[in-house]
Amino acid sequence: MRYIFSSGLKLTSIVLIVAGLIAFGVGYYQNSLIDEHHVEEVLNKNHEIANAQPMNSTYKHDVPHSKEHLEHAENQIHNRPWSAFFVSLMLFFGISATALFFSAVQHAGNAAWSIVVIRVMEGIASFIPVGGILMILFIVLSSYGGEHGGLNHLYHWMDPSLTDPASPHFDLLLKSKEPFLNRPFFVIRTLIYIAGCLFFLWRIKSLTRKLDTTKAISDHKKLYNWSVGFIVFFALASACWAWDWLMSIDPHWYSTLYMWYTMISCLVSSVGVMLIISIYLKKKGNLPAFNDNHMHDLAKFLFGFSLLWSYLWFAQFMLYWYANVPEETVYFFGRYKLYSETYFTMLIPNLVLPFLILVSSKVKRSYAIVPIMACVVILGHYIDFFNIIMPGTVGAFWGIGLLEIGAFIFILGLFIFTVMYSISKLNLEAKGNPYYHESELFEYPF
């Protein structure tokens, strides 16, 4: 069965893309008008901002209005367009990559219940080429083209003066990390991550399509093998891109569970998208085999992964708070001090609401409540990535305005158009899979 990409949804996605570009463009123009005099006015009016210590700089800022402090504050303000775009791009690229990972887990585990929605997972994963190209461009522009590195100051370790022993800004810790944290290797690793995801996406999708025609056990075995291969690749790549793209924003700090924390944030958001699209296709009559049993299981993953994310958030926060080591707690102190409106309130959409509402099996079968909760969780994890990226790049000069809203709806529109177009090219009934019939008959025992 084929889904026809409706003109209404297509128009909606295009409107989101255009509106997002306009809003972001206006916000970018307004941001570009901010000069050193405006920065000094902001610092004079806001004592907390003036005395806030930058979280990603080794420069000395004992004098709030020193030349270096003003320069750093100006860099933070002009980082905001890049950071706003990066938050949305990271979320939606992560959603697409984890969708492919989740589908690979189904194939590798010979899961039967999920085959009815396996093409939905493949459709979401089809955003990887678009998101991957945008990510490559973003990382390249962040690495090259500027006086001290890229066209922005998101990754301050790229400043060559920090690894120059003759410089007054020399940083011994960053010098020790230079074999890994250097611009050429940073870009090369990004290319490897994206190329690997693209290759496995092509291989897995081609095998599932071939299986529809041949229905051969040998092809199913190949699908199993390639799915296992992607799981191994994803385990390494998702850990490394979390270290590279996100954790290196704050290069003096590290966490041993950071990679799992960011991956689960993407995975639970991806499950939310699966629920929304599956319910939409069901109501359109294009996914008739999808029923409340499948929705119940996906909602269980939404519930379970929300609790897992919460556990990782608490474990990371509590252990660093308890140790109270200055170079470790600075990551949380800055977020607690300057991002208190978002850092702890994100627990409401990411933990409190999923726990209170989705704990009921009856609610997990509700076609009205489940998609709403999926949207709540996705927005909650947008705030999560906002809290990960913004403090180390824009510091105290953050906000939710045209830049953030424009970037989000632009990427959202691009995501909707790409995913739904890809789904319209897929046979939604993967009847060549030997477990498809069992998936149709799947019924939750209670």
FENZIDA-V831594 format. One record per run of one state. SS is the DSSP state (2 for helix, 1 for strand, 0 for the rest). FROM is the first residue (numbers start at 1). LEN is the number of residues. If there is no record, write none. Layout:
BEGIN
ss->SS from->FROM len->LEN
ss->SS from->FROM len->LEN
END
This chain:
BEGIN
ss->0 from->1 len->6
ss->2 from->7 len->26
ss->0 from->33 len->3
ss->2 from->36 len->10
ss->0 from->46 len->1
ss->2 from->47 len->5
ss->0 from->52 len->15
ss->2 from->67 len->42
ss->0 from->109 len->6
ss->2 from->115 len->11
ss->0 from->126 len->2
ss->2 from->128 len->16
ss->0 from->144 len->1
ss->1 from->145 len->2
ss->0 from->147 len->2
ss->1 from->149 len->2
ss->0 from->151 len->5
ss->2 from->156 len->3
ss->0 from->159 len->1
ss->2 from->160 len->4
ss->0 from->164 len->8
ss->2 from->172 len->5
ss->0 from->177 len->6
ss->2 from->183 len->32
ss->0 from->215 len->2
ss->2 from->217 len->34
ss->0 from->251 len->7
ss->2 from->258 len->27
ss->0 from->285 len->7
ss->2 from->292 len->32
ss->0 from->324 len->2
ss->2 from->326 len->13
ss->0 from->339 len->1
ss->2 from->340 len->4
ss->0 from->344 len->2
ss->2 from->346 len->13
ss->0 from->359 len->4
ss->2 from->363 len->3
ss->0 from->366 len->3
ss->2 from->369 len->25
ss->0 from->394 len->8
ss->2 from->402 len->23
ss->0 from->425 len->11
ss->2 from->436 len->5
ss->0 from->441 len->6
END
